[in-house]
Amino acid sequence: MNFNYLKKTLAVVGLLYSCSVLAQDNWQHTENDRKVAVDVDSISKKGYTLIWINKDKNFSPALKDRLIAAYFTNYPKLAKKYNTKTIKKVSFVIDPDYKGVAATAGGIVRYSPEWFAKNPGDIDVVTHEVMHIVQAYPDGAGPWWITEGIADFVRFDDGLDNAGANWKLPEYTEKQKYTDSYRTTARFLYWINKNVKKDFVKKLDAAMRNKTYTDDFWKAQTGKTIDELWSAYSQNPKI
C-alpha cells in the first residue's frame, strides 16, 4: 500500500469536507453577512420578527419596503393556515454573491439583487420562500417535487401580486408529468384541491412535515392513485 498516496488522499478529502461544512455554515448563519452589509434592520410586528440584511448598495429602498410588507402580510397568514409551530423570527439577506433567484436554509432566505433589478415586480418570491420555512420538512419527508409543488401552489393561492410579475401556472400539455415540480405540480395540486378534495394540500403538507407521507397517501385521501388522478386531470385540466 502506498501510505504517502493514502495520506495525501485523506488530506484532500478532509479539506473538501471542511470546505463543504464551512459553506453550509456560512449559508445558514448571517454573522459574515452582517460584517459587509450596507443596511441591517430588525422589524417586529404582532409576534413576528424580520431581520433585514442588505449587502447591495444599489438595492431599491422601495423594493425593500415591498419585500418586508410581503413578509408581514403572508408569513403569519401561512403559519396560521399550515403550521402554527413555525419559527417566528426570519432573516432576509440581499446577497450579490448568490446567483440564483432565492433560496432558503433554516430561517434564512437569500435573494439575488440581480434578479430583482431585472424583475422588480416579483415580490411573491417571498411567498414561495417563506412557505419553505413554514413547511419545515424533515430529511426523508418525501419527494422534492412535492415540496416545490406545494410552495408554488401557495404562491398561486396566496400570492400578493403575481400579475405584477407576469407569473402564472402553465396550461396543461401532454408533455407534462406530475413530477415536473414547481408550477406544473402546483397546478395539478390546485386542480385536486378544487375538484377532488378540499384541503387536500393542507393534508399533504402535514403528512410531509410529520413524515407520514407514502405513495398510498393519494388514494387514502381521494380514493384514486396519483396516476389515476393525473389521468383525470389530463382529460379535464380546467381550474
Buried (B, 14 or more C-beta within 10 A) or exposed (E): EEEEEEEEEEEEEEEEEEEEEEEEEEBEBBEEBBEEBEBEEEEEEEEBBBBBBBBBEEBBEEBBEBBBEBBBBBBBBBBEBBBEEBBBEBBBBBBBEBEEBBBBEEBBBBBBBBBBEEBBBBBBBBBBBBBBBBBBBEEEBBBEBBBBBBBBBBBBBBBBBBEBBEBEBEEBEEEBEBBBBBBBBBBBBBBBBEBBBEEBBBBBBBBBBEEEBEEEBBEEBBEBEBEEBBEBBBEEBEB
